[in-house]
Amino acid sequence: MSGPSEEPSRSAHDEALTARAGGRTVLDLDYRPMFWDSPAAATAQVQKVLGQVTVAVGNREECEVAAGETDPDRAAEALLDAGVRLAVVKRGADGVLARTRTERVVSPPIPATPCNGLGAVDSFGGSLAHGLLAGWPLETAFARANAAGAIVASRPECLPAGGHRLVDTGDEEIDSVKHSGVPVVADARETLRELTVLLRGYRVPAAYRAEYTRAEAEWTARVDTAFRGTPIPDGLLSQSAVIGLVNELSDAQDVVVCAAGSMPGDLHELWRVRRRRATTSSTATAAWATRSRVGSGCGWPARTGTCSCWSATGRT
């Protein structure tokens, strides 16, 4: 629920939800105080949205902001009264409570040794969405969602500990503080130019280069499989197959700007860069994607740019 905290993101979300009317929509309550003037301001926006979604997911604090209740059962009841069909209350070490008007499911936590919690919530949400779309019983869907979160929480970060430091660069402070890295508020292009000078002549050890080559070949094979894709139940292409087609049909110098839920993450993972200077840019909302496309055009007028925004009704 960070998106509706201010314009133009708020209007973009309103339009997307209006277009989505009648479809299955999951709302992650995800209350982040730094984005809101007050809890009351967040409550007012959440209350407007709850009647437009079918599933709401949040922890006790987020449920209090959304529905005024911290007790899991009362919070679930309040969310159902607000219009959702499935209310999900995450209770930490007590597991997850899920309620509809006719069903109540408590899914116990999965014991795991925590290593790095980054992404565990996203993993839970992705697995839950898959289970709901697949038509699994709630008990099965939440058991597997809990397992997915536990698996991610028990794994190390993408960068191994010891001698490695992640530096996050962004032109705004909020974008530069991620993944427990060293935040650097700076223009990304200028940062890369300076790093290019500083790292000129550096070469990684031969053993690391060999390991990278092996891993790259394995990943290429996996991307090939993803790009071929499997049609989803309604007959449409899968998201990975769409990315593969855009990748194949675009030119090496094209700019692709994407804003659509999980697509930015898949784009960064699957996109094959044919020129090492090429980049992909992703933002959180359709409004920002359009602004990014305009910005890329101003920065390099001779380069062709494509802005793809996806909603419940398809490409816009």
C-alpha positions as CSV (number, residue, x, y, z in Angstrom):
1,M,0.0,0.0,0.0
2,S,2.9,2.4,-0.5
3,G,1.8,3.3,-4.0
4,P,-1.3,5.3,-3.1
5,S,0.6,7.5,-0.6
6,E,1.0,10.3,-3.2
7,E,0.6,11.4,-6.8
8,P,1.0,10.4,-9.5
9,S,1.2,6.9,-8.2
10,R,-2.1,7.1,-6.4
11,S,-4.0,7.9,-9.6
12,A,-2.2,5.2,-11.5
13,H,-3.3,2.7,-8.9
14,D,-6.9,4.0,-9.0
15,E,-7.0,3.5,-12.7
16,A,-5.5,0.0,-12.5
17,L,-8.0,-1.1,-9.9
18,T,-10.9,0.3,-11.9
19,A,-9.8,-1.6,-14.9
20,R,-9.3,-4.7,-12.8
21,A,-12.9,-4.7,-11.6
22,G,-14.3,-8.2,-11.5
23,G,-10.9,-9.9,-11.5
24,R,-8.9,-11.5,-8.7
25,T,-6.7,-8.9,-7.0
26,V,-4.4,-9.4,-4.1
27,L,-3.5,-6.4,-1.9
28,D,-0.4,-6.4,0.2
29,L,-1.2,-4.0,3.0
30,D,2.6,-3.4,3.5
31,Y,2.3,-0.3,5.6
32,R,5.5,1.8,5.6
33,P,5.3,4.9,7.9
34,M,8.0,6.9,6.0
35,F,5.7,7.2,3.0
36,W,2.7,8.6,4.8
37,D,1.9,11.9,6.6
38,S,0.2,9.9,9.4
39,P,-1.4,6.4,10.0
40,A,-4.8,8.1,9.6
41,A,-3.9,9.2,6.0
42,A,-2.9,5.6,5.2
43,T,-6.1,4.2,6.7
44,A,-8.2,6.6,4.5
45,Q,-6.5,5.3,1.4
46,V,-6.6,1.6,2.4
47,Q,-10.3,1.8,3.1
48,K,-10.9,3.1,-0.4
49,V,-9.0,0.2,-1.9
50,L,-10.3,-2.7,0.2
51,G,-13.6,-2.7,-1.6
52,Q,-11.9,-3.1,-5.0
53,V,-9.7,-6.1,-4.2
54,T,-10.5,-9.8,-3.4
55,V,-7.6,-10.7,-1.1
56,A,-5.9,-8.6,1.6
57,V,-2.6,-9.7,3.3
58,G,-1.0,-8.1,6.2
59,N,0.6,-8.5,9.7
60,R,-1.0,-7.3,12.9
61,E,0.3,-3.7,12.6
62,E,-0.8,-3.4,9.0
63,C,-4.2,-4.8,9.9
64,E,-4.6,-2.2,12.6
65,V,-3.8,0.6,10.1
66,A,-6.2,-0.9,7.5
67,A,-9.1,-2.1,9.7
68,G,-8.5,-0.8,13.2
69,E,-7.9,-4.2,14.8
70,T,-4.8,-6.1,16.0
71,D,-6.5,-9.3,17.2
72,P,-6.1,-11.7,14.2
73,D,-9.7,-12.9,14.1
74,R,-11.2,-9.5,14.6
75,A,-8.9,-8.0,12.0
76,A,-9.8,-10.7,9.5
77,E,-13.5,-10.1,10.2
78,A,-13.0,-6.3,9.7
79,L,-11.3,-6.9,6.4
80,L,-14.1,-9.2,5.2
81,D,-16.6,-6.5,6.2
82,A,-14.7,-4.0,4.1
83,G,-15.2,-6.1,1.0
84,V,-12.4,-8.6,0.5
85,R,-13.3,-12.3,0.0
86,L,-10.1,-13.7,1.7
87,A,-8.4,-12.0,4.7
88,V,-4.9,-13.1,5.6
89,V,-3.3,-12.1,8.9
90,K,0.4,-12.9,9.3
91,R,1.1,-13.6,13.0
92,G,4.9,-14.1,13.1
93,A,5.9,-17.1,15.2
94,D,2.2,-18.1,15.5
95,G,1.9,-18.7,11.8
96,V,-0.8,-17.4,9.4
97,L,-4.6,-17.0,9.8
98,A,-6.7,-17.0,6.7
99,R,-10.5,-16.5,6.7
100,T,-13.3,-16.3,4.2
101,R,-17.0,-16.0,5.1
102,T,-17.2,-19.8,5.3
103,E,-13.7,-21.0,6.1
104,R,-11.0,-20.5,8.8
105,V,-7.5,-21.8,8.3
106,V,-4.5,-21.5,10.6
107,S,-1.2,-22.5,9.0
108,P,1.6,-23.1,11.5
109,P,5.1,-21.7,10.9
110,I,7.8,-23.7,9.3
111,P,10.8,-24.2,11.6
112,A,14.0,-22.7,9.9
113,T,17.3,-21.3,11.0
114,P,17.2,-17.6,9.9
115,C,20.1,-16.5,7.7
116,N,18.7,-13.5,5.7
117,G,15.1,-12.4,5.8
118,L,15.4,-10.3,2.6
119,G,12.7,-11.5,0.1
120,A,11.0,-14.0,2.5
121,V,7.8,-12.0,2.4
122,D,7.9,-11.7,-1.4
123,S,8.4,-15.4,-1.6
124,F,5.4,-16.1,0.6
125,G,3.3,-13.8,-1.5
126,G,4.4,-15.2,-4.8
127,S,3.7,-18.8,-3.6
128,L,0.3,-17.7,-2.2
129,A,-0.7,-16.1,-5.5
130,H,0.3,-19.2,-7.4
131,G,-1.8,-21.4,-5.0
132,L,-4.8,-19.2,-5.4
133,L,-4.6,-19.2,-9.2
134,A,-4.1,-23.0,-9.2
135,G,-7.2,-23.4,-7.1
136,W,-5.5,-25.2,-4.2
137,P,-7.4,-25.6,-0.9
138,L,-6.5,-22.8,1.4
139,E,-4.7,-25.2,3.8
140,T,-2.4,-26.3,1.0
141,A,-1.8,-22.9,-0.4
142,F,-0.7,-21.4,2.9
143,A,1.4,-24.4,3.9
144,R,3.4,-24.0,0.7
145,A,3.5,-20.2,1.1
146,N,5.0,-20.6,4.6
147,A,7.5,-23.1,3.3
148,A,8.6,-20.8,0.5
149,G,9.1,-17.9,3.0
150,A,11.1,-20.3,5.3
151,I,13.3,-21.5,2.4
152,V,14.3,-17.9,1.4
153,A,14.8,-16.8,5.0
154,S,17.2,-19.7,5.6
155,R,19.4,-18.9,2.5
156,P,22.3,-16.4,2.4
157,E,22.2,-13.1,0.5
158,C,23.2,-13.0,-3.1
159,L,26.6,-11.7,-2.1
160,P,28.5,-14.1,0.2
161,A,29.7,-12.7,3.6
162,G,33.4,-11.9,4.1
163,G,35.3,-9.3,2.0
164,H,32.3,-8.2,0.0
165,R,30.4,-4.9,0.2
166,L,27.3,-4.0,-1.8
167,V,27.1,-0.3,-2.8
168,D,23.6,1.0,-3.6
169,T,23.4,4.1,-5.8
170,G,20.3,6.2,-6.3
171,D,19.5,9.8,-7.1
172,E,17.2,9.8,-4.0
173,E,18.1,8.6,-0.5
174,I,15.1,6.2,-0.3
175,D,16.3,4.4,-3.5
176,S,19.9,4.1,-2.3
177,V,19.2,2.3,1.0
178,K,18.6,-1.3,0.0
179,H,20.0,-4.8,0.8
180,S,22.0,-3.6,3.7
181,G,24.5,-2.0,1.3
182,V,26.5,1.2,1.5
183,P,24.1,4.0,0.4
184,V,25.4,6.5,-2.1
185,V,23.1,9.3,-3.3
186,A,24.4,10.2,-6.7
187,D,23.7,10.2,-10.4
188,A,24.1,6.6,-11.6
189,R,25.7,7.5,-14.9
190,E,28.4,9.6,-13.3
191,T,29.0,6.9,-10.7
192,L,29.5,4.3,-13.4
193,R,31.9,6.6,-15.2
194,E,34.0,7.1,-12.1
195,L,34.0,3.4,-11.3
196,T,35.1,2.6,-14.9
197,V,38.2,4.7,-14.3
198,L,38.9,3.3,-10.9
199,L,38.6,-0.3,-12.1
200,R,40.5,0.0,-15.3
201,G,42.9,-2.8,-15.7
202,Y,41.4,-4.9,-12.9
203,R,40.9,-8.6,-13.7
204,V,39.2,-11.2,-11.5
205,P,41.2,-14.4,-10.6
206,A,41.1,-17.2,-13.3
207,A,39.2,-19.6,-10.9
208,Y,36.4,-17.0,-10.4
209,R,36.3,-16.4,-14.2
210,A,35.9,-20.2,-14.8
211,E,33.1,-20.5,-12.2
212,Y,31.3,-17.5,-13.7
213,T,31.5,-19.0,-17.2
214,R,30.0,-22.3,-15.9
215,A,27.2,-20.5,-14.0
216,E,26.5,-18.3,-17.0
217,A,26.0,-21.4,-19.3
218,E,23.7,-23.0,-16.7
219,W,21.6,-19.8,-16.5
220,T,21.5,-19.4,-20.3
221,A,19.9,-22.8,-20.5
222,R,17.3,-21.9,-17.8
223,V,16.5,-18.7,-19.6
224,D,16.0,-20.6,-22.9
225,T,13.4,-22.8,-21.1
226,A,11.7,-19.7,-19.6
227,F,11.5,-17.9,-22.9
228,R,9.8,-20.9,-24.6
229,G,7.3,-20.7,-21.8
230,T,4.1,-22.6,-21.1
231,P,0.7,-21.0,-21.8
232,I,-1.1,-20.1,-18.6
233,P,-4.6,-21.5,-18.0
234,D,-6.5,-18.7,-19.9
235,G,-4.4,-19.3,-23.0
236,L,-2.2,-16.2,-22.8
237,L,1.6,-16.2,-23.0
238,S,3.5,-16.4,-19.7
239,Q,5.3,-13.3,-18.5
240,S,8.7,-14.9,-19.2
241,A,7.6,-15.8,-22.8
242,V,6.6,-12.2,-23.4
243,I,9.9,-10.9,-22.2
244,G,11.6,-13.4,-24.5
245,L,9.7,-12.1,-27.5
246,V,10.5,-8.5,-26.7
247,N,14.1,-9.4,-26.2
248,E,14.3,-11.1,-29.6
249,L,12.4,-8.4,-31.5
250,S,14.2,-5.4,-30.1
251,D,17.4,-4.0,-31.3
252,A,20.6,-3.9,-29.2
253,Q,20.4,-0.1,-28.8
254,D,16.7,0.0,-27.8
255,V,15.6,1.2,-24.3
256,V,13.0,-0.9,-22.5
257,V,11.2,0.8,-19.6
258,C,8.9,-1.5,-17.6
259,A,6.5,-1.0,-14.7
260,A,4.2,-3.9,-13.9
261,G,4.2,-5.7,-10.6
262,S,6.6,-8.6,-10.8
263,M,7.7,-7.9,-14.3
264,P,10.6,-5.6,-13.4
265,G,12.2,-8.3,-11.4
266,D,11.8,-10.9,-14.2
267,L,13.0,-8.4,-16.7
268,H,16.3,-7.9,-14.8
269,E,16.8,-11.6,-14.3
270,L,15.9,-12.8,-17.9
271,W,16.9,-10.0,-20.2
272,R,19.8,-10.8,-22.5
273,V,22.0,-7.8,-23.0
274,R,23.6,-7.9,-26.4
275,R,25.7,-4.8,-25.8
276,R,27.3,-4.5,-22.4
277,R,26.4,-0.9,-22.2
278,A,22.7,-1.5,-22.6
279,T,20.5,-1.2,-19.6
280,T,17.0,-1.8,-18.5
281,S,15.1,0.6,-16.3
282,S,12.1,-0.4,-14.2
283,T,9.9,1.6,-11.8
284,A,6.9,0.8,-9.7
285,T,4.0,2.4,-11.5
286,A,2.7,3.1,-15.0
287,A,2.9,6.8,-14.4
288,W,6.6,6.6,-13.5
289,A,7.3,4.3,-16.5
290,T,5.9,6.9,-18.9
291,R,8.0,9.6,-17.2
292,S,11.1,7.3,-17.4
293,R,10.5,6.9,-21.2
294,V,10.3,10.6,-21.6
295,G,13.5,11.0,-19.6
296,S,15.3,8.4,-21.7
297,G,14.2,10.2,-24.9
298,C,15.6,13.5,-23.6
299,G,18.9,11.9,-22.6
300,W,19.4,10.1,-26.0
301,P,17.0,11.5,-28.6
302,A,18.4,9.3,-31.4
303,R,17.7,6.1,-29.5
304,T,14.3,4.3,-29.9
305,G,12.5,3.7,-26.7
306,T,9.6,1.4,-25.8
307,C,7.4,1.9,-22.7
308,S,5.4,-1.1,-21.8
309,C,2.8,-0.8,-19.1
310,W,0.6,-3.8,-18.3
311,S,-2.7,-3.8,-16.5
312,A,-5.6,-6.2,-15.9
313,T,-6.9,-5.4,-19.4
314,G,-3.6,-6.0,-21.2
315,R,-0.9,-3.7,-22.6
316,T,-1.6,0.0,-22.6
